[in-house]
């Protein structure tokens, strides 16, 4: 039982390696090649950094680091002195760096050109398409510039904390999920039909247990902190094979006709299984292209594993509650009873 479920060791082995790579990546964008201490920052420094991220010196609802992007004065709520705050001018598509000289009640003459507005909207759309790594890097860079304007500089530890803070705001990716309409169901009239369904599900799980070459534990255990990026990339290649195996397993599970009274529990288990395959695939594809997304996926992986374990337990309990006794030589016995 549980032999086919992925291991929770996935996080603990790689997390320190990947976080170090993220910090190095960020520093390369800032033109800083010196070594970085990636130890967890203490509470005092983390609090200081969070205060910096929220800093709004002139109380105009624009953070100081945002003011750096718009080139407005973080010490003045109304940079151009025309009586309207920087934030209100930006909301109204007005230029916060150009004073409005139009008489009161008339259309302001500091409106931003429509072409510029269109360019900004395109820039926002382009930003949304960026990798999570590039998004966090740009956010960090803007904060770096904001500090430069005030004559301060970010320490290595503060940058580490900013990266941590940025990672905590990432939105988990959407994963393929199935509905009851994707299941072929029928009304079971006796326990033998339920037993037959359980055996068919168990056989798919048994037959699709990862091989030695694609076992997740073996893949992760093969990686050491001394490995180079190229070596880690090579060692991770079998993970895509594992992801493909899990996705194939899900499709096979969906093809088995399910008794109507078991449909909801079965679907919940299958969807949890489907997420694991998607996460493993994204982990493989994002390692080099988007290390911060990679880190985020690692960070949430254990939650998906826990969810799959719980959904499997609920699925197994269906047979226990229905007092289904699988013969010792059956797949149902091997998966649900051992």
ZAMARGU-4260 file (C-alpha; in steps of 0.2 Angstrom, whole numbers, plus 5000, padded with zeros to 4 digits):
<rodrens>
0) 5000/5000/5000 | 5006/5018/4996 | 5020/5011/4986 | 5015/5021/4971 | 5012/5037/4980
5) 5026/5050/4978 | 5038/5054/4993 | 5038/5069/5004 | 5057/5070/5004 | 5056/5080/4988
10) 5057/5096/4997 | 5070/5093/5010 | 5084/5088/4999 | 5083/5101/4985 | 5076/5117/4994
15) 5093/5124/5000 | 5101/5121/4982 | 5087/5129/4973 | 5086/5144/4985 | 5104/5147/4983
20) 5102/5147/4964 | 5088/5159/4965 | 5099/5172/4975 | 5113/5170/4963 | 5101/5173/4948
25) 5094/5189/4956 | 5111/5195/4960 | 5117/5192/4942 | 5103/5204/4936 | 5109/5217/4948
30) 5127/5216/4942 | 5132/5209/4959 | 5143/5193/4958 | 5149/5192/4976 | 5145/5177/4986
35) 5128/5177/4995 | 5124/5170/5012 | 5108/5161/5010 | 5104/5157/5028 | 5087/5161/5034
40) 5086/5179/5040 | 5082/5183/5058 | 5065/5191/5062 | 5072/5208/5065 | 5079/5209/5047
45) 5064/5202/5040 | 5053/5214/5049 | 5064/5228/5043 | 5063/5223/5025 | 5044/5221/5025
50) 5043/5238/5032 | 5053/5244/5018 | 5041/5236/5005 | 5027/5245/5013 | 5035/5261/5015
55) 5025/5276/5009 | 5035/5292/5015 | 5023/5305/5008 | 5006/5295/5012 | 5000/5297/4994
60) 4996/5278/4992 | 5011/5275/4981 | 5024/5264/4989 | 5042/5272/4989 | 5048/5259/4977
65) 5033/5262/4965 | 5038/5281/4965 | 5055/5275/4959 | 5046/5267/4944 | 5036/5283/4940
70) 5050/5295/4944 | 5040/5304/4956 | 5046/5311/4973 | 5043/5299/4987 | 5044/5313/4999
75) 5030/5324/4991 | 5013/5318/4989 | 5010/5330/4974 | 5027/5330/4965 | 5022/5343/4952
80) 5013/5354/4965 | 4996/5356/4955 | 4985/5351/4969 | 4982/5333/4965 | 4991/5319/4973
85) 5003/5308/4962 | 4992/5293/4965 | 4976/5302/4960 | 4984/5309/4944 | 4990/5291/4939
90) 4973/5284/4942 | 4966/5298/4931 | 4979/5295/4917 | 4987/5312/4921 | 5006/5315/4921
95) 5011/5317/4940 | 5027/5326/4934 | 5018/5339/4924 | 5008/5352/4933 | 4990/5355/4927
100) 4988/5374/4923 | 4970/5373/4916 | 4957/5383/4925 | 4947/5374/4938 | 4932/5365/4931
105) 4941/5363/4914 | 4949/5347/4907 | 4966/5346/4914 | 4980/5349/4902 | 4992/5336/4910
110) 4983/5321/4903 | 4994/5307/4897 | 4994/5304/4878 | 4983/5290/4873 | 4998/5282/4864
115) 5008/5282/4880 | 4993/5274/4889 | 4992/5260/4876 | 5010/5257/4878 | 5008/5256/4897
120) 4994/5243/4895 | 5004/5233/4883 | 5019/5234/4895 | 5007/5227/4909 | 5001/5213/4897
125) 5019/5209/4893 | 5024/5209/4911 | 5010/5196/4915 | 5018/5184/4902 | 5035/5185/4910
130) 5041/5170/4920 | 5040/5171/4939 | 5058/5173/4940 | 5058/5189/4929 | 5043/5196/4938
135) 5052/5194/4955 | 5068/5201/4948 | 5060/5216/4941 | 5051/5219/4958 | 5068/5217/4967
140) 5076/5229/4955 | 5063/5242/4957 | 5065/5241/4976 | 5084/5242/4973 | 5082/5258/4963
145) 5070/5265/4976 | 5083/5263/4990 | 5096/5271/4979 | 5086/5286/4977 | 5086/5288/4996
150) 5104/5286/4997 | 5103/5269/5005 | 5108/5252/4999 | 5101/5234/5002 | 5111/5222/5011
155) 5113/5204/5005 | 5102/5198/5019 | 5089/5211/5015 | 5089/5205/4997 | 5087/5187/5003
160) 5072/5193/5013 | 5064/5202/4999 | 5065/5187/4988 | 5057/5177/5002 | 5043/5190/5003
165) 5041/5190/4984 | 5040/5171/4984 | 5026/5171/4997 | 5015/5181/4985 | 5016/5169/4970
170) 5000/5162/4963 | 5000/5143/4962 | 4998/5138/4943 | 4981/5131/4937 | 4981/5112/4935
175) 4970/5101/4924 | 4955/5094/4934 | 4942/5083/4929 | 4923/5083/4932 | 4910/5069/4935
180) 4906/5071/4917 | 4923/5064/4913 | 4918/5047/4922 | 4908/5033/4915 | 4897/5028/4929
185) 4884/5014/4932 | 4873/5009/4946 | 4881/4995/4956 | 4868/4982/4962 | 4879/4971/4973
190) 4896/4971/4982 | 4904/4960/4969 | 4903/4975/4957 | 4911/4986/4969 | 4925/4973/4972
195) 4928/4972/4953 | 4929/4991/4952 | 4942/4991/4966 | 4952/4977/4958 | 4953/4986/4941
200) 4958/5003/4950 | 4971/4993/4960 | 4978/4984/4945 | 4981/5001/4936 | 4990/5008/4951
205) 5000/4992/4953 | 5005/4990/4935 | 5010/5009/4934 | 5021/5009/4949 | 5037/5019/4945
210) 5052/5008/4940 | 5069/5009/4948 | 5074/5022/4935 | 5059/5033/4937 | 5056/5032/4956
215) 5055/5049/4963 | 5065/5044/4979 | 5080/5038/4968 | 5080/5053/4957 | 5080/5065/4972
220) 5093/5055/4982 | 5105/5055/4967 | 5107/5074/4969 | 5120/5082/4980 | 5124/5099/4985
225) 5140/5098/4976 | 5132/5095/4959 | 5133/5108/4946 | 5117/5115/4937 | 5121/5104/4922
230) 5123/5089/4933 | 5106/5092/4942 | 5098/5095/4926 | 5104/5079/4920 | 5098/5070/4935
235) 5081/5078/4934 | 5077/5071/4917 | 5069/5055/4923 | 5057/5065/4932 | 5048/5070/4916
240) 5046/5051/4913 | 5038/5049/4930 | 5027/5064/4926 | 5021/5056/4910 | 5018/5039/4919
245) 5007/5048/4932 | 4997/5057/4918 | 4995/5041/4909 | 4989/5032/4925 | 4976/5046/4927
250) 4969/5043/4910 | 4968/5024/4913 | 4959/5027/4929 | 4946/5038/4920 | 4942/5024/4908
255) 4936/5012/4921 | 4917/5013/4924 | 4914/5018/4941 | 4899/5014/4952 | 4888/5029/4954
260) 4890/5029/4973 | 4909/5029/4972 | 4910/5042/4958 | 4913/5058/4969 | 4927/5049/4980
265) 4935/5042/4965 | 4935/5058/4956 | 4943/5067/4971 | 4957/5054/4971 | 4960/5055/4953
270) 4961/5074/4952 | 4974/5073/4967 | 4984/5061/4957 | 4982/5072/4941 | 4990/5087/4950
275) 5005/5077/4956 | 5009/5073/4937 | 5006/5091/4932 | 5017/5097/4946 | 5031/5085/4942
280) 5031/5090/4924 | 5031/5109/4928 | 5046/5106/4940 | 5056/5098/4926 | 5052/5111/4913
285) 5054/5126/4925 | 5071/5121/4933 | 5082/5131/4921 | 5069/5143/4913 | 5061/5149/4928
290) 5070/5144/4945 | 5058/5155/4956 | 5043/5145/4949 | 5053/5129/4952 | 5056/5135/4970
295) 5037/5139/4972 | 5032/5122/4965 | 5044/5113/4977 | 5037/5123/4991 | 5020/5118/4988
300) 5024/5100/4982 | 5022/5092/5000 | 5005/5099/5001 | 5000/5091/4985 | 5007/5074/4991
305) 4998/5076/5008 | 4982/5079/4999 | 4985/5064/4987 | 4988/5053/5003 | 4972/5059/5011
310) 4962/5056/4995 | 4969/5039/4993 | 4965/5035/5011 | 4947/5041/5009 | 4946/5030/4993
315) 4953/5015/5002 | 4940/5018/5016 | 4926/5016/5004 | 4930/4997/5002 | 4933/4995/5021
320) 4916/5003/5025 | 4908/4992/5012 | 4916/4977/5020 | 4924/4972/5004 | 4936/4958/5007
325) 4949/4956/4993 | 4957/4939/4990 | 4976/4939/4995 | 4981/4936/4977 | 4971/4950/4970
330) 4977/4968/4966 | 4964/4975/4977 | 4972/4966/4992 | 4990/4972/4987 | 4985/4990/4985
335) 4971/4993/4998 | 4975/4980/5012 | 4994/4977/5013
</rodrens>
